Amino acid sequence: MKAPVYMDYQATTPVDPRVLEVMLPFFTGKFGNPASRQHAFGWEAESAVEHARSTIAKILHAEPREIIFTAGATESNNLAIKGISEARKQKGNHIITVRTEHKSVLDVCKKLERSGFEVTYLPVDQFGLLDISQLVAAITSRTILISVMAANNEIGTIQNSSAIGQICREQKITFHTDATQTVGKIPIDVVAMNCDLLSFSGHKIYGPKGVGGLYLRSSHPKVQLVPQMDGGGHERNLRSGTLNVPGIVGLARAAEIAAQEMADESSRLKSFRDKMWSSFSNQLDEVYLNGHPENRLPHNLNVSFCHVEDNVLMMNLKDIAFSTGSACTTASPEPSHVIRALNVGPVREQSAVRFSLGRFTTPEEVDYVIDRVIANVRSLRSASPSYTRKTREITHTSV
Ligand SMILES: *Cc1c(COP(=O)(O)O)cnc(C)c1O
């Protein structure tokens, strides 16, 4: 086994060698611009892009013309939310989203608030699930857009997207979902979900970074979007800019492999994940699973090792790549907005860490991480005044 061990597949994934292989020719020999309609180099590139478009469309149960290529899910979320807000502002100015969304949704909403839109940020329960009746209650005659992620990147909780989609359809509200963590992991059907826009990204599914896409419904109803990038009129005028042909080819191959291997991969990763959780919870006290116990992505494990600060654990386990919820972008690390939204208290917030498993995770790595984490949590706790105090109280009350 080679250290360091990578257990941060929800942050990014390596490019699958099978993906790289199909991308390579498009950097050199097949370098044409798909917008060059006058010669064979352009036709070759265009045909590769259109093949990629239909591959992705099929996986999402969409039509090829409903797929727009972007530079990733951040751009897709920006295009979807800003584009719909601009297109529908005559009808209303109210947007509904959820507190546990990715920053590329929340920060777009915050910006729109500064230009006259009203945004409702719905709470979630202790498992990260949205309460559908609260969603219904938040809808007003001015509501134009509901944006709810399909599955959460930190805690893995899977929302009931079909129920949300049905409400949106009945009320003629546009429904956008950030499915960046969901595409390739659990089956997606934009028709069954009544979804109008859906964002996805290459580098979360063993494809390249800097490429992604947006599904945009073209009928029943046709969804109108104001482009956010103006220029040569690429992607049916919705996203100008020369297409990232190698990236798009890689994205489609990555999505295809993920769809083909989804069943096997998710059961394998789920058994690894369950082994980690049962080892942690059997061998340590004061550990909590963050996120939903059943409705969760198979490869996600978010755990609070209470009384062991997330950053301290991370510093003690430099040979394991995992992630803490805290945004270390400021001098004082803030607990993750996702864990905070669960309302499980500061002790669980400060000690929440995420392990995310993936295609190249081995059983040896899983065992190694289990042993290292348990040993470190034990030794850090023995030096933690809040933990020793806590256990003393427990011993006293039980006497
Ligand atoms: C990674 C991620 C994004 C951002 O995707 P990029 O392609 O890196 O811009 C957006 N939403 C979720 C849920 C993510 O996990």
The ligand as an SDF file (V2000), in Angstrom:
LIG
                    3D

 15 15  0  0  0  0  0  0  0  0999 V2000
  -17.5580   20.2810   -6.8360 C   0  0  0  0  0  0  0  0  0  0  0  0
  -18.9310   20.8070   -6.7600 C   0  0  0  0  0  0  0  0  0  0  0  0
  -19.3060   21.9520   -7.4670 C   0  0  0  0  0  0  0  0  0  0  0  0
  -18.3250   22.7610   -8.2770 C   0  0  0  0  0  0  0  0  0  0  0  0
  -17.9270   22.0700   -9.4130 O   0  0  0  0  0  0  0  0  0  0  0  0
  -16.6860   22.5930  -10.3020 P   0  0  0  0  0  0  0  0  0  0  0  0
  -16.7820   21.7680  -11.5370 O   0  0  0  0  0  0  0  0  0  0  0  0
  -15.4820   22.2970   -9.4860 O   0  0  0  0  0  0  0  0  0  0  0  0
  -16.8910   24.0160  -10.5510 O   0  0  0  0  0  0  0  0  0  0  0  0
  -20.6200   22.3760   -7.3800 C   0  0  0  0  0  0  0  0  0  0  0  0
  -21.5080   21.7020   -6.6510 N   0  0  0  0  0  0  0  0  0  0  0  0
  -21.1910   20.5970   -5.9540 C   0  0  0  0  0  0  0  0  0  0  0  0
  -22.2440   19.8980   -5.1800 C   0  0  0  0  0  0  0  0  0  0  0  0
  -19.8950   20.1160   -5.9850 C   0  0  0  0  0  0  0  0  0  0  0  0
  -19.5860   19.0250   -5.3040 O   0  0  0  0  0  0  0  0  0  0  0  0
  1  2  1  0
  2  3  1  0
  2 14  2  0
  3  4  1  0
  3 10  2  0
  4  5  1  0
  5  6  1  0
  6  7  2  0
  6  8  1  0
  6  9  1  0
 10 11  1  0
 11 12  2  0
 12 13  1  0
 12 14  1  0
 14 15  1  0
M  END
$$$$
